[in-house]
């Protein structure tokens, strides 16, 4: 596993845990202060307050199951990632998606700077 793949796995692991635990502030803390975020809403948002609001309105018990498909370096301090995620709702409905991420190094941390999810088949 490459260093960037390992970093990505670490970020996704805590992101998924905090989505499951419905902790929107913690989820938003994995993003840069000025992150561009496109979830299922028709409009994107920029910054942690909008990301927090997005995850706050998600159902308690939402369970993301992710599979990394590709990691592409952009330099020493940035990379792109392509991930498939099945979001299981508490009702049992599963929403298959593609996720594109850009991660950047911020001091000792790696944060999500760009997040774009799209439903498969939508």
Steps between C-alpha positions, in 0.01 A plus 500: 500500500638843407548773761213699349271195502582450867426867574172476311395188691570679829293804403212290364498278808442788743263677257285186468505439877378851573234484227372177664506662842320809363768743613480775235752735664765226510422402139550862391832516688649260241454769233701818439343824622420594138418154363270476199233240581235346273277246669154396381364854530444683170751771597854472628627668816836647595644470849447303817173667613322380184654154531389478864146601402495240222602213726273620781194444280607146405312220677641359821634155415620583148774244431759564226687197364786617278738340252799693369527472123789730409747744656687753286780720634495870421826574683652447842216677679190407297329208330174396341296197596216315333283296735180297472272532801177325588303717742262274695209687652341380825197390293723250318513697176850499351614789281801409284722796417826613346709745703784718377724655764797734503709479815767747604762508772436768763797489735501148644140429391346389174165665431234476230504811282252385238216246533258406224262209531265377229239229510570210270228477241371849580 
